[in-house]
Amino acid sequence: MTTRGLHRNHWTLILTGTPTIGTQAAIESVSDKDFLEDLLGELKTASGADMKPFQALLRVQVANDVPLQTHVVTARHTE
């Protein structure tokens, strides 16, 4: 989820999950180029375009407390 930062012109990206391994997977995912392309596709946003505030629900496949795969279930702009 993105939300306004302390200054109106700045944005904050909030990553959460349950349990902690879900948060770890979310953090690792937004650092992965292929995942970001999938997320941008779900948001219908071109690569390099200005991002609008959004929310996304991810599904994480975990084995032995290690996130293996993360998929975008749904994503939407909030503004």
mmCIF file of the N, C-alpha and C atoms, coordinates in Angstrom:
data_MODEL
# 
_entry.id   MODEL 
# 
loop_
_atom_site.group_PDB 
_atom_site.id 
_atom_site.type_symbol 
_atom_site.label_atom_id 
_atom_site.label_alt_id 
_atom_site.label_comp_id 
_atom_site.label_asym_id 
_atom_site.label_entity_id 
_atom_site.label_seq_id 
_atom_site.pdbx_PDB_ins_code 
_atom_site.Cartn_x 
_atom_site.Cartn_y 
_atom_site.Cartn_z 
_atom_site.occupancy 
_atom_site.B_iso_or_equiv 
_atom_site.pdbx_formal_charge 
_atom_site.auth_seq_id 
_atom_site.auth_comp_id 
_atom_site.auth_asym_id 
_atom_site.auth_atom_id 
_atom_site.pdbx_PDB_model_num 
ATOM 1   N N  . MET A 1 1  ? 0.851  -1.159  0.000   1.00 0.00 ? 1  MET A N  1 
ATOM 2   C CA . MET A 1 1  ? 0.000  0.000   0.000   1.00 0.00 ? 1  MET A CA 1 
ATOM 3   C C  . MET A 1 1  ? 0.900  1.225   0.000   1.00 0.00 ? 1  MET A C  1 
ATOM 4   N N  . THR A 1 2  ? 0.493  2.237   -0.721  1.00 0.00 ? 2  THR A N  1 
ATOM 5   C CA . THR A 1 2  ? 1.199  3.507   -0.674  1.00 0.00 ? 2  THR A CA 1 
ATOM 6   C C  . THR A 1 2  ? 0.300  4.540   -0.014  1.00 0.00 ? 2  THR A C  1 
ATOM 7   N N  . THR A 1 3  ? 0.907  5.469   0.658   1.00 0.00 ? 3  THR A N  1 
ATOM 8   C CA . THR A 1 3  ? 0.176  6.538   1.324   1.00 0.00 ? 3  THR A CA 1 
ATOM 9   C C  . THR A 1 3  ? 1.049  7.778   1.328   1.00 0.00 ? 3  THR A C  1 
ATOM 10  N N  . ARG A 1 4  ? 0.449  8.919   1.558   1.00 0.00 ? 4  ARG A N  1 
ATOM 11  C CA . ARG A 1 4  ? 1.217  10.162  1.611   1.00 0.00 ? 4  ARG A CA 1 
ATOM 12  C C  . ARG A 1 4  ? 2.235  10.102  2.742   1.00 0.00 ? 4  ARG A C  1 
ATOM 13  N N  . GLY A 1 5  ? 3.401  10.688  2.503   1.00 0.00 ? 5  GLY A N  1 
ATOM 14  C CA . GLY A 1 5  ? 4.449  10.756  3.508   1.00 0.00 ? 5  GLY A CA 1 
ATOM 15  C C  . GLY A 1 5  ? 4.248  11.959  4.421   1.00 0.00 ? 5  GLY A C  1 
ATOM 16  N N  . LEU A 1 6  ? 5.258  12.257  5.209   1.00 0.00 ? 6  LEU A N  1 
ATOM 17  C CA . LEU A 1 6  ? 5.185  13.392  6.110   1.00 0.00 ? 6  LEU A CA 1 
ATOM 18  C C  . LEU A 1 6  ? 5.055  14.707  5.339   1.00 0.00 ? 6  LEU A C  1 
ATOM 19  N N  . HIS A 1 7  ? 5.685  14.765  4.183   1.00 0.00 ? 7  HIS A N  1 
ATOM 20  C CA . HIS A 1 7  ? 5.571  15.931  3.303   1.00 0.00 ? 7  HIS A CA 1 
ATOM 21  C C  . HIS A 1 7  ? 4.619  15.558  2.173   1.00 0.00 ? 7  HIS A C  1 
ATOM 22  N N  . ARG A 1 8  ? 3.728  16.428  1.824   1.00 0.00 ? 8  ARG A N  1 
ATOM 23  C CA . ARG A 1 8  ? 2.674  16.140  0.848   1.00 0.00 ? 8  ARG A CA 1 
ATOM 24  C C  . ARG A 1 8  ? 3.204  15.629  -0.489  1.00 0.00 ? 8  ARG A C  1 
ATOM 25  N N  . ASN A 1 9  ? 4.405  16.023  -0.868  1.00 0.00 ? 9  ASN A N  1 
ATOM 26  C CA . ASN A 1 9  ? 4.956  15.605  -2.157  1.00 0.00 ? 9  ASN A CA 1 
ATOM 27  C C  . ASN A 1 9  ? 5.685  14.266  -2.098  1.00 0.00 ? 9  ASN A C  1 
ATOM 28  N N  . HIS A 1 10 ? 5.729  13.637  -0.936  1.00 0.00 ? 10 HIS A N  1 
ATOM 29  C CA . HIS A 1 10 ? 6.413  12.357  -0.782  1.00 0.00 ? 10 HIS A CA 1 
ATOM 30  C C  . HIS A 1 10 ? 5.417  11.244  -0.501  1.00 0.00 ? 10 HIS A C  1 
ATOM 31  N N  . TRP A 1 11 ? 5.804  10.027  -0.880  1.00 0.00 ? 11 TRP A N  1 
ATOM 32  C CA . TRP A 1 11 ? 4.957  8.852   -0.679  1.00 0.00 ? 11 TRP A CA 1 
ATOM 33  C C  . TRP A 1 11 ? 5.677  7.836   0.185   1.00 0.00 ? 11 TRP A C  1 
ATOM 34  N N  . THR A 1 12 ? 4.914  7.004   0.875   1.00 0.00 ? 12 THR A N  1 
ATOM 35  C CA . THR A 1 12 ? 5.448  5.938   1.714   1.00 0.00 ? 12 THR A CA 1 
ATOM 36  C C  . THR A 1 12 ? 4.894  4.609   1.218   1.00 0.00 ? 12 THR A C  1 
ATOM 37  N N  . LEU A 1 13 ? 5.759  3.628   1.077   1.00 0.00 ? 13 LEU A N  1 
ATOM 38  C CA . LEU A 1 13 ? 5.348  2.276   0.705   1.00 0.00 ? 13 LEU A CA 1 
ATOM 39  C C  . LEU A 1 13 ? 5.295  1.453   1.978   1.00 0.00 ? 13 LEU A C  1 
ATOM 40  N N  . ILE A 1 14 ? 4.127  0.863   2.260   1.00 0.00 ? 14 ILE A N  1 
ATOM 41  C CA . ILE A 1 14 ? 3.943  0.050   3.464   1.00 0.00 ? 14 ILE A CA 1 
ATOM 42  C C  . ILE A 1 14 ? 3.839  -1.413  3.037   1.00 0.00 ? 14 ILE A C  1 
ATOM 43  N N  . LEU A 1 15 ? 4.717  -2.232  3.588   1.00 0.00 ? 15 LEU A N  1 
ATOM 44  C CA . LEU A 1 15 ? 4.734  -3.664  3.287   1.00 0.00 ? 15 LEU A CA 1 
ATOM 45  C C  . LEU A 1 15 ? 4.460  -4.432  4.574   1.00 0.00 ? 15 LEU A C  1 
ATOM 46  N N  . THR A 1 16 ? 3.422  -5.263  4.566   1.00 0.00 ? 16 THR A N  1 
ATOM 47  C CA . THR A 1 16 ? 3.101  -6.077  5.733   1.00 0.00 ? 16 THR A CA 1 
ATOM 48  C C  . THR A 1 16 ? 2.715  -7.474  5.289   1.00 0.00 ? 16 THR A C  1 
ATOM 49  N N  . GLY A 1 17 ? 2.817  -8.413  6.201   1.00 0.00 ? 17 GLY A N  1 
ATOM 50  C CA . GLY A 1 17 ? 2.426  -9.779  5.898   1.00 0.00 ? 17 GLY A CA 1 
ATOM 51  C C  . GLY A 1 17 ? 2.176  -10.547 7.176   1.00 0.00 ? 17 GLY A C  1 
ATOM 52  N N  . THR A 1 18 ? 1.565  -11.709 7.017   1.00 0.00 ? 18 THR A N  1 
ATOM 53  C CA . THR A 1 18 ? 1.365  -12.607 8.152   1.00 0.00 ? 18 THR A CA 1 
ATOM 54  C C  . THR A 1 18 ? 1.827  -13.993 7.743   1.00 0.00 ? 18 THR A C  1 
ATOM 55  N N  . PRO A 1 19 ? 2.591  -14.645 8.552   1.00 0.00 ? 19 PRO A N  1 
ATOM 56  C CA . PRO A 1 19 ? 3.381  -14.098 9.638   1.00 0.00 ? 19 PRO A CA 1 
ATOM 57  C C  . PRO A 1 19 ? 4.543  -13.278 9.081   1.00 0.00 ? 19 PRO A C  1 
ATOM 58  N N  . THR A 1 20 ? 5.581  -13.129 9.858   1.00 0.00 ? 20 THR A N  1 
ATOM 59  C CA . THR A 1 20 ? 6.730  -12.306 9.461   1.00 0.00 ? 20 THR A CA 1 
ATOM 60  C C  . THR A 1 20 ? 7.288  -12.719 8.109   1.00 0.00 ? 20 THR A C  1 
ATOM 61  N N  . ILE A 1 21 ? 7.219  -13.991 7.787   1.00 0.00 ? 21 ILE A N  1 
ATOM 62  C CA . ILE A 1 21 ? 7.747  -14.476 6.503   1.00 0.00 ? 21 ILE A CA 1 
ATOM 63  C C  . ILE A 1 21 ? 7.000  -13.824 5.331   1.00 0.00 ? 21 ILE A C  1 
ATOM 64  N N  . GLY A 1 22 ? 5.734  -13.475 5.547   1.00 0.00 ? 22 GLY A N  1 
ATOM 65  C CA . GLY A 1 22 ? 4.967  -12.783 4.511   1.00 0.00 ? 22 GLY A CA 1 
ATOM 66  C C  . GLY A 1 22 ? 5.506  -11.393 4.263   1.00 0.00 ? 22 GLY A C  1 
ATOM 67  N N  . THR A 1 23 ? 5.906  -10.706 5.318   1.00 0.00 ? 23 THR A N  1 
ATOM 68  C CA . THR A 1 23 ? 6.512  -9.383  5.170   1.00 0.00 ? 23 THR A CA 1 
ATOM 69  C C  . THR A 1 23 ? 7.846  -9.498  4.456   1.00 0.00 ? 23 THR A C  1 
ATOM 70  N N  . GLN A 1 24 ? 8.640  -10.495 4.818   1.00 0.00 ? 24 GLN A N  1 
ATOM 71  C CA . GLN A 1 24 ? 9.923  -10.724 4.146   1.00 0.00 ? 24 GLN A CA 1 
ATOM 72  C C  . GLN A 1 24 ? 9.710  -10.968 2.657   1.00 0.00 ? 24 GLN A C  1 
ATOM 73  N N  . ALA A 1 25 ? 8.719  -11.768 2.315   1.00 0.00 ? 25 ALA A N  1 
ATOM 74  C CA . ALA A 1 25 ? 8.438  -12.058 0.906   1.00 0.00 ? 25 ALA A CA 1 
ATOM 75  C C  . ALA A 1 25 ? 8.023  -10.793 0.152   1.00 0.00 ? 25 ALA A C  1 
ATOM 76  N N  . ALA A 1 26 ? 7.202  -9.960  0.791   1.00 0.00 ? 26 ALA A N  1 
ATOM 77  C CA . ALA A 1 26 ? 6.779  -8.709  0.150   1.00 0.00 ? 26 ALA A CA 1 
ATOM 78  C C  . ALA A 1 26 ? 7.978  -7.810  -0.123  1.00 0.00 ? 26 ALA A C  1 
ATOM 79  N N  . ILE A 1 27 ? 8.872  -7.714  0.840   1.00 0.00 ? 27 ILE A N  1 
ATOM 80  C CA . ILE A 1 27 ? 10.072 -6.883  0.677   1.00 0.00 ? 27 ILE A CA 1 
ATOM 81  C C  . ILE A 1 27 ? 10.948 -7.427  -0.446  1.00 0.00 ? 27 ILE A C  1 
ATOM 82  N N  . GLU A 1 28 ? 11.166 -8.726  -0.458  1.00 0.00 ? 28 GLU A N  1 
ATOM 83  C CA . GLU A 1 28 ? 11.984 -9.320  -1.515  1.00 0.00 ? 28 GLU A CA 1 
ATOM 84  C C  . GLU A 1 28 ? 11.326 -9.151  -2.879  1.00 0.00 ? 28 GLU A C  1 
ATOM 85  N N  . SER A 1 29 ? 10.008 -9.240  -2.927  1.00 0.00 ? 29 SER A N  1 
ATOM 86  C CA . SER A 1 29 ? 9.291  -9.148  -4.200  1.00 0.00 ? 29 SER A CA 1 
ATOM 87  C C  . SER A 1 29 ? 9.437  -7.781  -4.850  1.00 0.00 ? 29 SER A C  1 
ATOM 88  N N  . VAL A 1 30 ? 9.301  -6.718  -4.064  1.00 0.00 ? 30 VAL A N  1 
ATOM 89  C CA . VAL A 1 30 ? 9.388  -5.378  -4.662  1.00 0.00 ? 30 VAL A CA 1 
ATOM 90  C C  . VAL A 1 30 ? 10.811 -5.033  -5.086  1.00 0.00 ? 30 VAL A C  1 
ATOM 91  N N  . SER A 1 31 ? 11.755 -5.925  -4.773  1.00 0.00 ? 31 SER A N  1 
ATOM 92  C CA . SER A 1 31 ? 13.135 -5.756  -5.220  1.00 0.00 ? 31 SER A CA 1 
ATOM 93  C C  . SER A 1 31 ? 13.421 -6.583  -6.466  1.00 0.00 ? 31 SER A C  1 
ATOM 94  N N  . ASP A 1 32 ? 12.418 -7.288  -6.967  1.00 0.00 ? 32 ASP A N  1 
ATOM 95  C CA . ASP A 1 32 ? 12.590 -8.199  -8.109  1.00 0.00 ? 32 ASP A CA 1 
ATOM 96  C C  . ASP A 1 32 ? 11.963 -7.602  -9.363  1.00 0.00 ? 32 ASP A C  1 
ATOM 97  N N  . LYS A 1 33 ? 12.749 -7.434  -10.416 1.00 0.00 ? 33 LYS A N  1 
ATOM 98  C CA . LYS A 1 33 ? 12.298 -6.802  -11.663 1.00 0.00 ? 33 LYS A CA 1 
ATOM 99  C C  . LYS A 1 33 ? 11.091 -7.532  -12.272 1.00 0.00 ? 33 LYS A C  1 
ATOM 100 N N  . ASP A 1 34 ? 11.136 -8.850  -12.348 1.00 0.00 ? 34 ASP A N  1 
ATOM 101 C CA . ASP A 1 34 ? 10.039 -9.610  -12.952 1.00 0.00 ? 34 ASP A CA 1 
ATOM 102 C C  . ASP A 1 34 ? 8.741  -9.434  -12.159 1.00 0.00 ? 34 ASP A C  1 
ATOM 103 N N  . PHE A 1 35 ? 8.851  -9.462  -10.828 1.00 0.00 ? 35 PHE A N  1 
ATOM 104 C CA . PHE A 1 35 ? 7.668  -9.266  -9.998  1.00 0.00 ? 35 PHE A CA 1 
ATOM 105 C C  . PHE A 1 35 ? 7.092  -7.874  -10.220 1.00 0.00 ? 35 PHE A C  1 
ATOM 106 N N  . LEU A 1 36 ? 7.955  -6.863  -10.259 1.00 0.00 ? 36 LEU A N  1 
ATOM 107 C CA . LEU A 1 36 ? 7.483  -5.492  -10.457 1.00 0.00 ? 36 LEU A CA 1 
ATOM 108 C C  . LEU A 1 36 ? 6.782  -5.334  -11.798 1.00 0.00 ? 36 LEU A C  1 
ATOM 109 N N  . GLU A 1 37 ? 7.259  -6.014  -12.828 1.00 0.00 ? 37 GLU A N  1 
ATOM 110 C CA . GLU A 1 37 ? 6.582  -5.979  -14.129 1.00 0.00 ? 37 GLU A CA 1 
ATOM 111 C C  . GLU A 1 37 ? 5.181  -6.569  -14.020 1.00 0.00 ? 37 GLU A C  1 
ATOM 112 N N  . ASP A 1 38 ? 5.034  -7.667  -13.283 1.00 0.00 ? 38 ASP A N  1 
ATOM 113 C CA . ASP A 1 38 ? 3.719  -8.272  -13.065 1.00 0.00 ? 38 ASP A CA 1 
ATOM 114 C C  . ASP A 1 38 ? 2.805  -7.315  -12.301 1.00 0.00 ? 38 ASP A C  1 
ATOM 115 N N  . LEU A 1 39 ? 3.343  -6.677  -11.264 1.00 0.00 ? 39 LEU A N  1 
ATOM 116 C CA . LEU A 1 39 ? 2.556  -5.737  -10.469 1.00 0.00 ? 39 LEU A CA 1 
ATOM 117 C C  . LEU A 1 39 ? 2.126  -4.542  -11.316 1.00 0.00 ? 39 LEU A C  1 
ATOM 118 N N  . LEU A 1 40 ? 3.045  -3.994  -12.107 1.00 0.00 ? 40 LEU A N  1 
ATOM 119 C CA . LEU A 1 40 ? 2.697  -2.873  -12.981 1.00 0.00 ? 40 LEU A CA 1 
ATOM 120 C C  . LEU A 1 40 ? 1.635  -3.275  -13.993 1.00 0.00 ? 40 LEU A C  1 
ATOM 121 N N  . GLY A 1 41 ? 1.728  -4.504  -14.493 1.00 0.00 ? 41 GLY A N  1 
ATOM 122 C CA . GLY A 1 41 ? 0.715  -5.004  -15.422 1.00 0.00 ? 41 GLY A CA 1 
ATOM 123 C C  . GLY A 1 41 ? -0.652 -5.092  -14.772 1.00 0.00 ? 41 GLY A C  1 
ATOM 124 N N  . GLU A 1 42 ? -0.685 -5.569  -13.541 1.00 0.00 ? 42 GLU A N  1 
ATOM 125 C CA . GLU A 1 42 ? -1.948 -5.667  -12.805 1.00 0.00 ? 42 GLU A CA 1 
ATOM 126 C C  . GLU A 1 42 ? -2.534 -4.278  -12.555 1.00 0.00 ? 42 GLU A C  1 
ATOM 127 N N  . LEU A 1 43 ? -1.651 -3.293  -12.327 1.00 0.00 ? 43 LEU A N  1 
ATOM 128 C CA . LEU A 1 43 ? -2.094 -1.919  -12.090 1.00 0.00 ? 43 LEU A CA 1 
ATOM 129 C C  . LEU A 1 43 ? -2.314 -1.145  -13.390 1.00 0.00 ? 43 LEU A C  1 
ATOM 130 N N  . LYS A 1 44 ? -2.015 -1.797  -14.531 1.00 0.00 ? 44 LYS A N  1 
ATOM 131 C CA . LYS A 1 44 ? -2.132 -1.155  -15.842 1.00 0.00 ? 44 LYS A CA 1 
ATOM 132 C C  . LYS A 1 44 ? -1.333 0.155   -15.877 1.00 0.00 ? 44 LYS A C  1 
ATOM 133 N N  . THR A 1 45 ? -0.093 0.046   -15.415 1.00 0.00 ? 45 THR A N  1 
ATOM 134 C CA . THR A 1 45 ? 0.818  1.185   -15.368 1.00 0.00 ? 45 THR A CA 1 
ATOM 135 C C  . THR A 1 45 ? 2.056  0.845   -16.186 1.00 0.00 ? 45 THR A C  1 
ATOM 136 N N  . ALA A 1 46 ? 2.454  1.735   -17.065 1.00 0.00 ? 46 ALA A N  1 
ATOM 137 C CA . ALA A 1 46 ? 3.631  1.508   -17.895 1.00 0.00 ? 46 ALA A CA 1 
ATOM 138 C C  . ALA A 1 46 ? 4.899  1.630   -17.057 1.00 0.00 ? 46 ALA A C  1 
ATOM 139 N N  . SER A 1 47 ? 5.896  0.831   -17.402 1.00 0.00 ? 47 SER A N  1 
ATOM 140 C CA . SER A 1 47 ? 7.182  0.907   -16.726 1.00 0.00 ? 47 SER A CA 1 
ATOM 141 C C  . SER A 1 47 ? 7.768  2.298   -16.936 1.00 0.00 ? 47 SER A C  1 
ATOM 142 N N  . GLY A 1 48 ? 8.241  2.915   -15.860 1.00 0.00 ? 48 GLY A N  1 
ATOM 143 C CA . GLY A 1 48 ? 8.816  4.251   -15.931 1.00 0.00 ? 48 GLY A CA 1 
ATOM 144 C C  . GLY A 1 48 ? 7.800  5.367   -15.761 1.00 0.00 ? 48 GLY A C  1 
ATOM 145 N N  . ALA A 1 49 ? 6.506  5.031   -15.770 1.00 0.00 ? 49 ALA A N  1 
ATOM 146 C CA . ALA A 1 49 ? 5.465  6.049   -15.590 1.00 0.00 ? 49 ALA A CA 1 
ATOM 147 C C  . ALA A 1 49 ? 5.366  6.415   -14.114 1.00 0.00 ? 49 ALA A C  1 
ATOM 148 N N  . ASP A 1 50 ? 4.825  7.592   -13.841 1.00 0.00 ? 50 ASP A N  1 
ATOM 149 C CA . ASP A 1 50 ? 4.596  7.990   -12.450 1.00 0.00 ? 50 ASP A CA 1 
ATOM 150 C C  . ASP A 1 50 ? 3.617  7.014   -11.811 1.00 0.00 ? 50 ASP A C  1 
ATOM 151 N N  . MET A 1 51 ? 3.970  6.539   -10.610 1.00 0.00 ? 51 MET A N  1 
ATOM 152 C CA . MET A 1 51 ? 3.093  5.619   -9.886  1.00 0.00 ? 51 MET A CA 1 
ATOM 153 C C  . MET A 1 51 ? 2.020  6.396   -9.144  1.00 0.00 ? 51 MET A C  1 
ATOM 154 N N  . LYS A 1 52 ? 0.804  5.894   -9.212  1.00 0.00 ? 52 LYS A N  1 
ATOM 155 C CA . LYS A 1 52 ? -0.291 6.426   -8.407  1.00 0.00 ? 52 LYS A CA 1 
ATOM 156 C C  . LYS A 1 52 ? -0.383 5.559   -7.153  1.00 0.00 ? 52 LYS A C  1 
ATOM 157 N N  . PRO A 1 53 ? -0.975 6.078   -6.078  1.00 0.00 ? 53 PRO A N  1 
ATOM 158 C CA . PRO A 1 53 ? -1.136 5.275   -4.859  1.00 0.00 ? 53 PRO A CA 1 
ATOM 159 C C  . PRO A 1 53 ? -1.892 3.975   -5.172  1.00 0.00 ? 53 PRO A C  1 
ATOM 160 N N  . PHE A 1 54 ? -1.480 2.886   -4.532  1.00 0.00 ? 54 PHE A N  1 
ATOM 161 C CA . PHE A 1 54 ? -2.112 1.594   -4.815  1.00 0.00 ? 54 PHE A CA 1 
ATOM 162 C C  . PHE A 1 54 ? -2.106 0.698   -3.587  1.00 0.00 ? 54 PHE A C  1 
ATOM 163 N N  . GLN A 1 55 ? -2.910 -0.353  -3.674  1.00 0.00 ? 55 GLN A N  1 
ATOM 164 C CA . GLN A 1 55 ? -2.903 -1.453  -2.723  1.00 0.00 ? 55 GLN A CA 1 
ATOM 165 C C  . GLN A 1 55 ? -2.761 -2.730  -3.529  1.00 0.00 ? 55 GLN A C  1 
ATOM 166 N N  . ALA A 1 56 ? -2.078 -3.725  -2.973  1.00 0.00 ? 56 ALA A N  1 
ATOM 167 C CA . ALA A 1 56 ? -1.937 -5.007  -3.653  1.00 0.00 ? 56 ALA A CA 1 
ATOM 168 C C  . ALA A 1 56 ? -2.028 -6.133  -2.632  1.00 0.00 ? 56 ALA A C  1 
ATOM 169 N N  . LEU A 1 57 ? -2.679 -7.217  -3.027  1.00 0.00 ? 57 LEU A N  1 
ATOM 170 C CA . LEU A 1 57 ? -2.756 -8.426  -2.210  1.00 0.00 ? 57 LEU A CA 1 
ATOM 171 C C  . LEU A 1 57 ? -1.885 -9.472  -2.889  1.00 0.00 ? 57 LEU A C  1 
ATOM 172 N N  . LEU A 1 58 ? -0.945 -10.040 -2.129  1.00 0.00 ? 58 LEU A N  1 
ATOM 173 C CA . LEU A 1 58 ? -0.014 -11.021 -2.674  1.00 0.00 ? 58 LEU A CA 1 
ATOM 174 C C  . LEU A 1 58 ? -0.249 -12.379 -2.037  1.00 0.00 ? 58 LEU A C  1 
ATOM 175 N N  . ARG A 1 59 ? 0.000  -13.427 -2.793  1.00 0.00 ? 59 ARG A N  1 
ATOM 176 C CA . ARG A 1 59 ? -0.031 -14.795 -2.258  1.00 0.00 ? 59 ARG A CA 1 
ATOM 177 C C  . ARG A 1 59 ? 1.395  -15.322 -2.312  1.00 0.00 ? 59 ARG A C  1 
ATOM 178 N N  . VAL A 1 60 ? 1.855  -15.831 -1.172  1.00 0.00 ? 60 VAL A N  1 
ATOM 179 C CA . VAL A 1 60 ? 3.234  -16.293 -1.061  1.00 0.00 ? 60 VAL A CA 1 
ATOM 180 C C  . VAL A 1 60 ? 3.249  -17.792 -0.810  1.00 0.00 ? 60 VAL A C  1 
ATOM 181 N N  . GLN A 1 61 ? 4.032  -18.517 -1.605  1.00 0.00 ? 61 GLN A N  1 
ATOM 182 C CA . GLN A 1 61 ? 4.251  -19.940 -1.369  1.00 0.00 ? 61 GLN A CA 1 
ATOM 183 C C  . GLN A 1 61 ? 5.500  -20.064 -0.500  1.00 0.00 ? 61 GLN A C  1 
ATOM 184 N N  . VAL A 1 62 ? 5.357  -20.755 0.636   1.00 0.00 ? 62 VAL A N  1 
ATOM 185 C CA . VAL A 1 62 ? 6.441  -20.866 1.618   1.00 0.00 ? 62 VAL A CA 1 
ATOM 186 C C  . VAL A 1 62 ? 6.736  -22.341 1.872   1.00 0.00 ? 62 VAL A C  1 
ATOM 187 N N  . ALA A 1 63 ? 8.028  -22.664 2.002   1.00 0.00 ? 63 ALA A N  1 
ATOM 188 C CA . ALA A 1 63 ? 8.446  -24.008 2.398   1.00 0.00 ? 63 ALA A CA 1 
ATOM 189 C C  . ALA A 1 63 ? 9.607  -23.862 3.382   1.00 0.00 ? 63 ALA A C  1 
ATOM 190 N N  . ASN A 1 64 ? 9.505  -24.511 4.522   1.00 0.00 ? 64 ASN A N  1 
ATOM 191 C CA . ASN A 1 64 ? 10.553 -24.459 5.551   1.00 0.00 ? 64 ASN A CA 1 
ATOM 192 C C  . ASN A 1 64 ? 10.915 -23.019 5.917   1.00 0.00 ? 64 ASN A C  1 
ATOM 193 N N  . ASP A 1 65 ? 9.891  -22.199 6.091   1.00 0.00 ? 65 ASP A N  1 
ATOM 194 C CA . ASP A 1 65 ? 10.066 -20.791 6.464   1.00 0.00 ? 65 ASP A CA 1 
ATOM 195 C C  . ASP A 1 65 ? 10.872 -19.984 5.441   1.00 0.00 ? 65 ASP A C  1 
ATOM 196 N N  . VAL A 1 66 ? 10.820 -20.401 4.190   1.00 0.00 ? 66 VAL A N  1 
ATOM 197 C CA . VAL A 1 66 ? 11.493 -19.681 3.104   1.00 0.00 ? 66 VAL A CA 1 
ATOM 198 C C  . VAL A 1 66 ? 10.448 -19.353 2.041   1.00 0.00 ? 66 VAL A C  1 
ATOM 199 N N  . PRO A 1 67 ? 10.277 -18.065 1.694   1.00 0.00 ? 67 PRO A N  1 
ATOM 200 C CA . PRO A 1 67 ? 9.341  -17.717 0.628   1.00 0.00 ? 67 PRO A CA 1 
ATOM 201 C C  . PRO A 1 67 ? 9.893  -18.188 -0.717  1.00 0.00 ? 67 PRO A C  1 
ATOM 202 N N  . LEU A 1 68 ? 9.089  -18.972 -1.444  1.00 0.00 ? 68 LEU A N  1 
ATOM 203 C CA . LEU A 1 68 ? 9.545  -19.516 -2.720  1.00 0.00 ? 68 LEU A CA 1 
ATOM 204 C C  . LEU A 1 68 ? 9.021  -18.722 -3.911  1.00 0.00 ? 68 LEU A C  1 
ATOM 205 N N  . GLN A 1 69 ? 7.734  -18.446 -3.906  1.00 0.00 ? 69 GLN A N  1 
ATOM 206 C CA . GLN A 1 69 ? 7.114  -17.710 -5.008  1.00 0.00 ? 69 GLN A CA 1 
ATOM 207 C C  . GLN A 1 69 ? 6.097  -16.734 -4.448  1.00 0.00 ? 69 GLN A C  1 
ATOM 208 N N  . THR A 1 70 ? 5.999  -15.588 -5.108  1.00 0.00 ? 70 THR A N  1 
ATOM 209 C CA . THR A 1 70 ? 5.017  -14.587 -4.730  1.00 0.00 ? 70 THR A CA 1 
ATOM 210 C C  . THR A 1 70 ? 4.248  -14.194 -5.971  1.00 0.00 ? 70 THR A C  1 
ATOM 211 N N  . HIS A 1 71 ? 2.925  -14.171 -5.868  1.00 0.00 ? 71 HIS A N  1 
ATOM 212 C CA . HIS A 1 71 ? 2.057  -13.810 -6.991  1.00 0.00 ? 71 HIS A CA 1 
ATOM 213 C C  . HIS A 1 71 ? 1.135  -12.680 -6.573  1.00 0.00 ? 71 HIS A C  1 
ATOM 214 N N  . VAL A 1 72 ? 0.842  -11.803 -7.524  1.00 0.00 ? 72 VAL A N  1 
ATOM 215 C CA . VAL A 1 72 ? -0.131 -10.751 -7.279  1.00 0.00 ? 72 VAL A CA 1 
ATOM 216 C C  . VAL A 1 72 ? -1.531 -11.348 -7.421  1.00 0.00 ? 72 VAL A C  1 
ATOM 217 N N  . VAL A 1 73 ? -2.317 -11.313 -6.353  1.00 0.00 ? 73 VAL A N  1 
ATOM 218 C CA . VAL A 1 73 ? -3.700 -11.790 -6.406  1.00 0.00 ? 73 VAL A CA 1 
ATOM 219 C C  . VAL A 1 73 ? -4.580 -10.701 -7.012  1.00 0.00 ? 73 VAL A C  1 
ATOM 220 N N  . THR A 1 74 ? -4.431 -9.501  -6.502  1.00 0.00 ? 74 THR A N  1 
ATOM 221 C CA . THR A 1 74 ? -5.173 -8.358  -7.026  1.00 0.00 ? 74 THR A CA 1 
ATOM 222 C C  . THR A 1 74 ? -4.429 -7.082  -6.639  1.00 0.00 ? 74 THR A C  1 
ATOM 223 N N  . ALA A 1 75 ? -4.616 -6.058  -7.425  1.00 0.00 ? 75 ALA A N  1 
ATOM 224 C CA . ALA A 1 75 ? -4.014 -4.755  -7.139  1.00 0.00 ? 75 ALA A CA 1 
ATOM 225 C C  . ALA A 1 75 ? -4.940 -3.683  -7.692  1.00 0.00 ? 75 ALA A C  1 
ATOM 226 N N  . ARG A 1 76 ? -4.980 -2.539  -6.997  1.00 0.00 ? 76 ARG A N  1 
ATOM 227 C CA . ARG A 1 76 ? -5.845 -1.452  -7.458  1.00 0.00 ? 76 ARG A CA 1 
ATOM 228 C C  . ARG A 1 76 ? -5.256 -0.126  -7.029  1.00 0.00 ? 76 ARG A C  1 
ATOM 229 N N  . HIS A 1 77 ? -5.554 0.889   -7.821  1.00 0.00 ? 77 HIS A N  1 
ATOM 230 C CA . HIS A 1 77 ? -5.174 2.249   -7.458  1.00 0.00 ? 77 HIS A CA 1 
ATOM 231 C C  . HIS A 1 77 ? -6.142 2.752   -6.395  1.00 0.00 ? 77 HIS A C  1 
ATOM 232 N N  . THR A 1 78 ? -5.648 3.549   -5.451  1.00 0.00 ? 78 THR A N  1 
ATOM 233 C CA . THR A 1 78 ? -6.487 4.048   -4.377  1.00 0.00 ? 78 THR A CA 1 
ATOM 234 C C  . THR A 1 78 ? -6.872 5.498   -4.565  1.00 0.00 ? 78 THR A C  1 
ATOM 235 N N  . GLU A 1 79 ? -6.376 6.146   -5.582  1.00 0.00 ? 79 GLU A N  1 
ATOM 236 C CA . GLU A 1 79 ? -6.768 7.524   -5.890  1.00 0.00 ? 79 GLU A CA 1 
ATOM 237 C C  . GLU A 1 79 ? -7.216 7.605   -7.323  1.00 0.00 ? 79 GLU A C  1 
# 
